Amino acid sequence: MASITIRTLDESLESRLRIQAAVHGRSMEDEACAILRSSLNQEPQEPENLGMAIDALFKSFGGFDLTDVPREPMREPSTFDD
C-alpha cells in the first residue's frame, strides 16, 4: 500500500480534518483516506459544452432574435506614404 505526505496544509484545513475525523471516530490519516476514496470512486463527469450550458441557463427566459448587421465592403488599408 502506498503512502503520501502532504506538506504545507493550511492550518484551518488541518483543523477541519481533525474535527471531522473525531466526529467519525477515525484518525486524521483514516479520515483523509476516506475522503480520497469517496471522491475518487465517483464517476468522472464529462466536460460540458460551454455553449449548451449557457443555452440551458438562459432558456427559461425565452429566446430572442438578433437583427442582421449590414456589411460594408472592406476599406483599403491606410498607407503612410507622403
Residue pairs with C-beta under 8 A, 6 or more apart in sequence:
6 32
14 28
17 28
17 31
17 32
18 28
20 31
21 27
21 28
21 30
21 31
24 31
24 34
26 34
